[in-house]
Amino acid sequence: MNISPQYIQSVVSELVSLPHLRQVSLLVNDKTTVKATRQRRYDGRSRRTTFLVTIGAPNFAERRAIKVAKKSGEVFPKRKIKWWPKK
C-alpha cells in the first residue's frame, strides 16, 4: 500500500489545529483510508498530545458512505477530510 505523506500530513495537521476533534479521516480511494485519532481527552492545561495514525481499509460507516456516494453518482474519491467530534 503506497500512501503519499501529503495525506498523513493533512490529516494530522487538521487534528492538531482543532483541539475539540477526536478523530479525523480521509478517504483516499474506496479501499484505503488515512485516520488520525487523539489518544487523550483534551483539557486546557495539557502541554502534549498523543496521536494514533491508521492507514488501512475503511470501517463500516465509511464503507456505507462510499456505497451511497457511488450509487448517487457522486465523483469519488472526494478527498475531503471528515471530522468526528468528541462525545
C-alpha positions as MATLAB code, in Angstrom:
seq = 'MNISPQYIQSVVSELVSLPHLRQVSLLVNDKTTVKATRQRRYDGRSRRTTFLVTIGAPNFAERRAIKVAKKSGEVFPKRKIKWWPKK';
ca = [
       0.000    0.000    0.000;
       1.613    3.226   -1.166;
       0.291    6.312    0.613;
       1.599    9.802   -0.051;
       2.996   11.591    3.022;
       0.831   14.538    1.975;
      -2.298   12.626    3.097;
      -0.826   11.870    6.511;
       0.333   15.445    6.943;
      -3.057   16.900    6.056;
      -4.931   14.617    8.465;
      -2.570   15.208   11.391;
      -2.391   18.969   10.837;
      -6.201   19.162   10.795;
      -6.377   17.301   14.106;
      -3.668   19.476   15.681;
      -5.312   22.720   14.591;
      -8.747   21.809   16.025;
      -8.417   20.590   19.644;
     -12.119   19.742   20.067;
     -11.902   16.925   17.492;
     -11.233   13.319   18.449;
     -10.810   11.656   15.059;
     -10.179   12.861   11.522;
     -10.218   10.601    8.474;
      -9.541   10.958    4.768;
     -10.908    8.590    2.111;
      -8.029    8.126   -0.331;
      -9.923    5.670   -2.523;
     -12.693    3.128   -1.989;
     -10.313    0.624   -0.352;
      -7.978    2.906    1.623;
      -8.399    5.466    4.393;
      -5.988    7.526    6.471;
      -7.147    8.299   10.015;
      -5.650   10.254   12.895;
      -7.076    9.804   16.395;
      -6.368   11.845   19.508;
      -5.438    9.435   22.293;
      -6.276   11.546   25.303;
      -9.081   13.834   26.373;
      -8.232   17.485   25.777;
      -8.226   19.980   28.602;
      -6.716   23.433   28.557;
      -3.875   22.523   30.911;
      -2.284   19.788   28.807;
       1.018   20.573   27.124;
       1.289   17.444   24.994;
      -0.984   15.239   22.944;
      -0.593   11.751   21.518;
      -1.989   10.820   18.109;
      -2.533    7.443   16.503;
      -2.300    7.367   12.697;
      -4.040    4.448   10.985;
      -3.714    3.576    7.309;
      -5.949    0.812    6.024;
      -9.381   -0.316    4.976;
     -12.448    1.814    5.770;
     -14.667    0.918    8.706;
     -18.366    0.046    8.475;
     -19.687    3.626    8.483;
     -17.149    4.735    5.884;
     -17.930    1.776    3.623;
     -21.621    2.630    3.808;
     -20.896    6.290    2.899;
     -18.763    5.161   -0.066;
     -21.516    2.866   -1.285;
     -24.160    5.610   -1.070;
     -21.889    8.128   -2.824;
     -21.171    5.745   -5.704;
     -24.841    4.840   -6.052;
     -25.888    8.506   -6.238;
     -23.297    9.179   -8.955;
     -21.001   11.489   -6.993;
     -17.389   11.867   -8.050;
     -15.238    9.594   -5.937;
     -12.828    9.892   -4.140;
     -13.828   13.244   -2.713;
     -10.553   13.770   -0.822;
     -12.416   15.706    1.853;
     -11.457   15.346    5.468;
     -14.218   14.040    7.755;
     -14.414   15.111   11.387;
     -15.627   13.183   14.401;
     -16.021   15.453   17.462;
     -15.588   14.239   20.993;
     -18.638   12.820   22.730;
];
